[in-house]
Amino acid sequence: MNLQNCLKLTVVLALCAGVSACGPRGKGTAASNFDPLTTNRESAGMSAKSSFWDIFGPSKAERTVNVNKYLWVASLDVLSFLPVQSVDPFTGVIVTGYGTPPGGGRAYRAVVHISDPALDARSLNVSLQTQGGHATSPATARAVEDAILTRARQLRVRDKRL
């Protein structure tokens, strides 16, 4: 076998290996059952990073959550008596320091997480903590969530009138 034939054979084998690596992987994913128009990555058993072009997209740490603007503004408005320690609008998290509500005697700290762009109670999660480090009662956290949801609805109604 001469050098030219060895080179051709090497190139053909490399191309075959490259093409075979592009096929769907996973248990139970036969080529006859795979329909790219109706099958998504999860049902095909492929990982989320299955394409060469996915490496140029945002990493898991860089992906953002869409945050409902009315819930965001209402959270800051209702909890305005608390000093804001950190705000991350990309992940939907507001962390406050300790503060005493008007007319109250106990200091609270709050963490608000807005996890969805919908103006819905499921999108909002409020955690309250007393200055002693104890969690507040679920009724207190629910009352704060209700106040935030009510204020968010008021803001949305006000915007619809404009």
C-alpha positions as CSV (number, residue, x, y, z in Angstrom):
1,M,0.0,0.0,0.0
2,N,1.5,3.3,-1.0
3,L,1.4,6.6,0.9
4,Q,-1.4,8.1,-1.2
5,N,-3.8,5.1,-0.6
6,C,-3.0,5.2,3.2
7,L,-3.9,9.0,3.2
8,K,-7.2,8.4,1.4
9,L,-8.1,5.5,3.7
10,T,-7.4,7.7,6.8
11,V,-9.5,10.6,5.4
12,V,-12.4,8.3,4.6
13,L,-12.3,6.7,8.1
14,A,-12.1,10.1,9.8
15,L,-15.1,11.3,7.8
16,C,-17.1,8.1,8.6
17,A,-16.3,8.6,12.3
18,G,-17.3,12.2,12.2
19,V,-20.6,11.5,10.5
20,S,-21.5,8.6,12.8
21,A,-20.9,10.9,15.8
22,C,-23.7,13.2,14.6
23,G,-26.5,10.7,15.0
24,P,-29.0,10.6,17.9
25,R,-27.9,8.9,21.0
26,G,-29.6,7.4,24.0
27,K,-31.4,4.2,24.8
28,G,-34.6,3.5,22.9
29,T,-33.9,6.0,20.2
30,A,-33.9,4.1,16.9
31,A,-33.4,5.9,13.6
32,S,-36.7,4.6,12.4
33,N,-38.5,6.2,15.4
34,F,-36.7,9.5,15.3
35,D,-38.8,12.3,13.6
36,P,-37.1,15.7,13.9
37,L,-40.3,17.5,13.3
38,T,-42.1,16.0,16.3
39,T,-39.4,14.9,18.6
40,N,-37.6,17.3,20.9
41,R,-34.3,16.8,22.6
42,E,-35.7,15.5,25.9
43,S,-37.9,12.8,24.4
44,A,-35.1,11.7,22.1
45,G,-32.9,11.1,25.1
46,M,-30.3,13.6,24.0
47,S,-28.7,16.1,26.4
48,A,-29.4,19.8,26.3
49,K,-25.9,20.4,24.8
50,S,-26.2,18.2,21.8
51,S,-25.2,20.5,19.0
52,F,-21.9,22.0,18.1
53,W,-23.5,25.5,17.9
54,D,-24.8,25.2,21.5
55,I,-21.3,25.9,22.9
56,F,-21.6,29.4,21.5
57,G,-24.9,30.1,23.4
58,P,-25.2,31.3,27.0
59,S,-24.1,28.9,29.8
60,K,-26.5,27.7,32.5
61,A,-25.1,30.4,34.8
62,E,-25.8,33.1,32.1
63,R,-29.4,32.1,31.3
64,T,-32.0,34.4,32.7
65,V,-35.5,34.1,34.0
66,N,-38.1,36.5,32.6
67,V,-39.5,38.5,35.5
68,N,-42.9,40.1,35.7
69,K,-42.4,43.8,35.8
70,Y,-45.5,44.4,37.9
71,L,-44.5,41.9,40.6
72,W,-40.9,43.3,40.6
73,V,-42.1,46.9,41.1
74,A,-44.8,45.9,43.6
75,S,-42.3,43.9,45.7
76,L,-40.0,46.9,45.9
77,D,-42.9,49.1,46.7
78,V,-44.5,47.0,49.4
79,L,-41.2,46.2,51.1
80,S,-39.9,49.8,50.7
81,F,-39.4,50.0,54.5
82,L,-36.7,47.4,54.3
83,P,-33.2,48.3,53.1
84,V,-32.3,46.6,49.9
85,Q,-29.1,44.5,50.1
86,S,-29.0,43.0,46.7
87,V,-31.2,43.0,43.6
88,D,-30.8,40.7,40.6
89,P,-33.4,41.4,37.9
90,F,-32.0,38.7,35.7
91,T,-32.7,35.8,38.1
92,G,-35.7,37.6,39.9
93,V,-34.2,37.7,43.4
94,I,-34.5,40.6,45.8
95,V,-32.7,40.4,49.2
96,T,-33.4,42.9,51.9
97,G,-31.8,43.7,55.2
98,Y,-33.5,44.0,58.5
99,G,-36.1,46.7,59.0
100,T,-39.1,47.4,61.1
101,P,-42.5,47.9,59.4
102,P,-44.4,51.2,60.0
103,G,-46.3,50.7,63.3
104,G,-44.6,47.4,64.1
105,G,-42.1,46.5,66.8
106,R,-40.3,43.5,65.3
107,A,-37.6,43.7,62.6
108,Y,-37.9,41.5,59.6
109,R,-35.7,40.5,56.7
110,A,-37.1,39.4,53.3
111,V,-36.1,37.4,50.3
112,V,-38.3,37.7,47.3
113,H,-38.1,35.3,44.3
114,I,-40.0,36.0,41.1
115,S,-39.7,32.9,39.0
116,D,-42.1,33.5,36.0
117,P,-43.2,36.3,33.7
118,A,-46.8,35.6,34.6
119,L,-48.7,37.8,37.0
120,D,-49.7,34.9,39.1
121,A,-49.3,33.8,42.7
122,R,-47.2,30.8,41.7
123,S,-44.6,33.2,40.2
124,L,-44.0,34.9,43.6
125,N,-42.2,33.4,46.6
126,V,-41.6,35.5,49.7
127,S,-39.5,34.3,52.7
128,L,-39.5,36.4,55.9
129,Q,-37.1,36.1,58.8
130,T,-37.1,37.8,62.2
131,Q,-34.0,39.5,63.6
132,G,-33.5,36.5,65.9
133,G,-33.0,34.3,62.8
134,H,-36.4,32.6,63.1
135,A,-38.7,32.2,60.2
136,T,-42.1,34.0,60.5
137,S,-45.4,32.2,60.4
138,P,-46.7,31.1,57.0
139,A,-49.7,33.5,57.5
140,T,-47.4,36.5,57.8
141,A,-45.5,35.5,54.6
142,R,-48.8,34.9,52.8
143,A,-50.1,38.3,53.9
144,V,-47.0,40.0,52.4
145,E,-47.4,37.9,49.2
146,D,-51.0,39.0,49.0
147,A,-50.1,42.7,49.5
148,I,-47.5,42.4,46.7
149,L,-50.0,40.6,44.3
150,T,-52.6,43.3,45.1
151,R,-50.2,46.1,44.4
152,A,-49.0,44.4,41.2
153,R,-52.6,44.1,39.9
154,Q,-53.2,47.8,40.7
155,L,-50.1,48.7,38.7
156,R,-51.2,46.6,35.8
157,V,-54.7,48.2,35.8
158,R,-53.1,51.6,35.9
159,D,-51.0,50.8,32.9
160,K,-53.9,49.6,30.9
161,R,-55.7,52.9,31.3
162,L,-52.8,54.8,29.7
